[in-house]
Amino acid sequence: MASEIYECLSKIAGIISENKDFLTELDREIGDSDHGINLARGFSAVMEKVNPEDADIGATLKKSGMTLLSKVGGASGPLYGTAYMEAGKVLAGKTELDAEGLKSAFEAAIAGIQKRGKAVKGEKTMLDAIIPAYETYSQKLSDGADMITALEAACNSAREGVEYTKTIIATKGRASYLGERSIGHQDPGATSSTLMLEAVLDVLKGK
């Protein structure tokens, strides 16, 4: 499973690179016009740091988070860096990732983002995709679903969260300066975090 974590990061790096221009265009509408560019650079750096032979999942995630923190500018670097580092902490020493481990990592990542960004759901941020995804994932596990089935449902909730961000006013970050003019635009962070979840799902499904 440790090698799957490397594959997940590689898949994320690829999907962010493929969507770099799209994410940057979204950010041009309501932000600093650099979300896709910064994230692509950050994950390119991550892939230079991580090793498929590393058995410790937590250490790999922590290293990824530290790299994102140092290489990605704007708000997304500290937020994603913190998310990956916090997920790494709860998975420290783990060499296999099970459904409950993913849930714990999910929860830790959200807590890290909330603490770092001083944000809650409903403010037109990445949390509007990640929190519904986590809630759905947790509920599906409680209902007896396996990890992949739960994550599929979580990705659907994340996509719905992205759509939801189009309907609300931004109250955090650069986008908040636009006030009501931010309505109609989807949040770049919610979009990129959904892409990351979809990348993980693809790896776990063997795509």
TATASUL-V163224 format. One record per residue. PSI is psi in degrees with one decimal (NA if undefined). OMEGA is omega in radians with two decimals (999 if undefined). NEAR is the number of other C-alpha atoms within 10 Angstrom. Layout:
psi:PSI omega:OMEGA near:NEAR
psi:PSI omega:OMEGA near:NEAR
This chain:
psi:-28.3 omega:3.13 near:15
psi:-38.7 omega:3.12 near:20
psi:-28.0 omega:3.09 near:17
psi:-32.5 omega:3.07 near:17
psi:-42.2 omega:3.07 near:26
psi:-42.8 omega:3.12 near:22
psi:-38.0 omega:3.10 near:18
psi:-46.0 omega:3.14 near:21
psi:-39.6 omega:3.11 near:24
psi:-40.9 omega:3.12 near:21
psi:-41.3 omega:3.10 near:20
psi:-46.3 omega:3.14 near:25
psi:-40.9 omega:-3.14 near:22
psi:-45.0 omega:-3.08 near:17
psi:-32.3 omega:3.07 near:17
psi:-40.6 omega:3.11 near:27
psi:-43.3 omega:3.14 near:19
psi:-32.6 omega:-3.08 near:13
psi:14.2 omega:-3.09 near:17
psi:-49.3 omega:-3.10 near:20
psi:-39.1 omega:3.12 near:17
psi:-46.8 omega:-3.13 near:18
psi:-37.8 omega:3.12 near:25
psi:-36.9 omega:3.10 near:20
psi:-40.9 omega:3.07 near:18
psi:-41.8 omega:-3.11 near:21
psi:-27.6 omega:3.11 near:22
psi:-31.8 omega:-3.11 near:15
psi:-36.9 omega:-3.02 near:17
psi:4.8 omega:-3.07 near:22
psi:-137.7 omega:-3.04 near:21
psi:6.2 omega:3.10 near:16
psi:30.4 omega:-3.08 near:17
psi:5.7 omega:-3.01 near:22
psi:-51.6 omega:-3.12 near:27
psi:-42.4 omega:-3.14 near:25
psi:-47.3 omega:-3.12 near:19
psi:-45.0 omega:-3.12 near:22
psi:-41.0 omega:3.13 near:26
psi:-41.9 omega:3.11 near:24
psi:-42.0 omega:-3.12 near:18
psi:-44.9 omega:-3.11 near:24
psi:-25.1 omega:2.99 near:24
psi:-40.6 omega:3.10 near:21
psi:-38.1 omega:3.11 near:18
psi:-44.3 omega:-3.09 near:23
psi:-19.9 omega:3.05 near:16
psi:-20.3 omega:-3.07 near:10
psi:-35.9 omega:-3.03 near:12
psi:158.8 omega:-3.06 near:19
psi:130.5 omega:-3.13 near:14
psi:-15.4 omega:-3.14 near:14
psi:-11.7 omega:3.13 near:9
psi:123.8 omega:-3.07 near:15
psi:-24.5 omega:-3.05 near:18
psi:106.8 omega:-3.11 near:20
psi:-44.0 omega:-3.13 near:26
psi:-41.9 omega:3.14 near:26
psi:-38.3 omega:3.12 near:21
psi:-43.0 omega:3.12 near:25
psi:-39.2 omega:3.12 near:27
psi:-44.3 omega:3.11 near:23
psi:-39.4 omega:3.11 near:19
psi:-44.7 omega:-3.13 near:27
psi:-42.6 omega:3.12 near:27
psi:-36.5 omega:3.12 near:18
psi:-44.3 omega:3.10 near:24
psi:-39.2 omega:-3.14 near:29
psi:-37.6 omega:-3.07 near:22
psi:-23.4 omega:-3.02 near:13
psi:-22.1 omega:-3.06 near:19
psi:125.6 omega:3.14 near:24
psi:-173.3 omega:3.11 near:17
psi:-160.5 omega:-3.13 near:15
psi:-28.7 omega:-3.00 near:16
psi:-29.9 omega:3.13 near:23
psi:-56.1 omega:3.11 near:22
psi:-36.9 omega:-3.10 near:21
psi:-50.9 omega:3.12 near:25
psi:-37.6 omega:3.10 near:26
psi:-46.6 omega:3.12 near:26
psi:-42.3 omega:-3.13 near:28
psi:-47.4 omega:-3.12 near:28
psi:-37.7 omega:3.12 near:28
psi:-42.2 omega:3.14 near:28
psi:-38.3 omega:3.07 near:26
psi:-39.0 omega:3.12 near:28
psi:-36.5 omega:-3.12 near:25
psi:-44.0 omega:-3.08 near:17
psi:-14.9 omega:3.12 near:19
psi:14.4 omega:-3.13 near:24
psi:129.3 omega:3.11 near:16
psi:-8.0 omega:-3.14 near:13
psi:137.7 omega:3.07 near:17
psi:-6.4 omega:3.06 near:17
psi:143.9 omega:3.14 near:15
psi:116.4 omega:3.09 near:17
psi:-178.8 omega:-3.06 near:12
psi:-41.9 omega:-3.12 near:17
psi:-33.7 omega:3.08 near:12
psi:-41.2 omega:3.10 near:15
psi:-39.1 omega:3.10 near:19
psi:-44.7 omega:3.13 near:20
psi:-40.5 omega:3.13 near:17
psi:-42.2 omega:3.08 near:24
psi:-51.3 omega:-3.08 near:23
psi:-43.2 omega:-3.13 near:20
psi:-39.3 omega:3.13 near:22
psi:-44.1 omega:3.13 near:25
psi:-44.1 omega:3.13 near:25
psi:-39.6 omega:3.12 near:16
psi:-42.6 omega:3.12 near:21
psi:-43.6 omega:-3.12 near:23
psi:-39.9 omega:-3.14 near:17
psi:-44.7 omega:-3.11 near:13
psi:-42.5 omega:-3.05 near:15
psi:-6.3 omega:-3.10 near:18
psi:44.9 omega:-3.05 near:9
psi:159.7 omega:3.05 near:17
psi:169.6 omega:3.10 near:17
psi:142.2 omega:3.09 near:15
psi:7.5 omega:-3.12 near:17
psi:13.8 omega:3.12 near:18
psi:58.2 omega:3.09 near:32
psi:-177.9 omega:3.11 near:26
psi:-25.1 omega:-3.14 near:29
psi:-24.3 omega:3.14 near:26
psi:-14.5 omega:3.01 near:27
psi:-41.6 omega:-3.01 near:32
psi:-42.4 omega:-3.11 near:29
psi:-47.3 omega:3.07 near:20
psi:-35.8 omega:3.11 near:20
psi:-45.0 omega:3.12 near:27
psi:-44.4 omega:-3.12 near:25
psi:-41.2 omega:3.12 near:15
psi:-44.4 omega:3.13 near:21
psi:-47.9 omega:-3.13 near:28
psi:-43.4 omega:-3.13 near:23
psi:-42.1 omega:-3.14 near:15
psi:-40.1 omega:3.08 near:19
psi:-42.0 omega:3.12 near:17
psi:-30.3 omega:3.14 near:11
psi:-2.5 omega:3.09 near:10
psi:7.7 omega:-3.14 near:10
psi:154.6 omega:3.04 near:15
psi:175.2 omega:-3.02 near:14
psi:-44.2 omega:-3.09 near:19
psi:-43.7 omega:3.11 near:16
psi:-42.9 omega:3.13 near:15
psi:-39.5 omega:-3.12 near:23
psi:-32.7 omega:3.05 near:27
psi:-45.6 omega:3.12 near:20
psi:-37.4 omega:3.13 near:16
psi:-40.9 omega:3.11 near:28
psi:-38.3 omega:3.08 near:27
psi:-42.2 omega:3.12 near:17
psi:-36.5 omega:3.10 near:23
psi:-42.4 omega:3.12 near:29
psi:-40.1 omega:3.09 near:21
psi:-36.0 omega:3.11 near:16
psi:-39.3 omega:3.08 near:28
psi:-44.9 omega:3.11 near:28
psi:-38.8 omega:3.12 near:19
psi:-36.6 omega:-3.11 near:19
psi:-21.4 omega:3.10 near:27
psi:-21.3 omega:-2.99 near:16
psi:-5.7 omega:-3.02 near:15
psi:161.6 omega:3.12 near:20
psi:136.4 omega:3.07 near:20
psi:132.1 omega:3.11 near:26
psi:7.0 omega:3.11 near:18
psi:148.3 omega:3.01 near:15
psi:-165.5 omega:-3.09 near:17
psi:-35.0 omega:-3.11 near:14
psi:-25.7 omega:-3.10 near:23
psi:-21.6 omega:3.13 near:17
psi:-22.9 omega:-3.08 near:14
psi:-19.1 omega:-3.12 near:15
psi:-130.6 omega:-3.08 near:12
psi:-21.4 omega:3.11 near:14
psi:-12.7 omega:3.09 near:15
psi:-15.8 omega:3.10 near:23
psi:138.4 omega:-3.12 near:17
psi:-12.8 omega:3.14 near:14
psi:136.2 omega:3.10 near:22
psi:147.3 omega:-3.08 near:24
psi:129.3 omega:-3.14 near:31
psi:-39.8 omega:-3.13 near:29
psi:-40.0 omega:3.07 near:26
psi:-36.6 omega:-3.14 near:23
psi:-47.1 omega:-3.11 near:25
psi:-36.5 omega:3.13 near:25
psi:-34.3 omega:3.06 near:23
psi:-41.4 omega:3.08 near:25
psi:-38.3 omega:3.13 near:20
psi:-43.3 omega:3.11 near:20
psi:-40.5 omega:3.12 near:20
psi:-35.1 omega:3.11 near:23
psi:-43.0 omega:3.11 near:24
psi:-43.7 omega:3.12 near:24
psi:-43.9 omega:3.13 near:22
psi:-42.0 omega:3.14 near:17
psi:-45.8 omega:-3.13 near:18
psi:-29.5 omega:3.10 near:17
psi:-4.3 omega:3.10 near:11
psi:21.7 omega:3.14 near:8
psi:NA omega:999 near:8
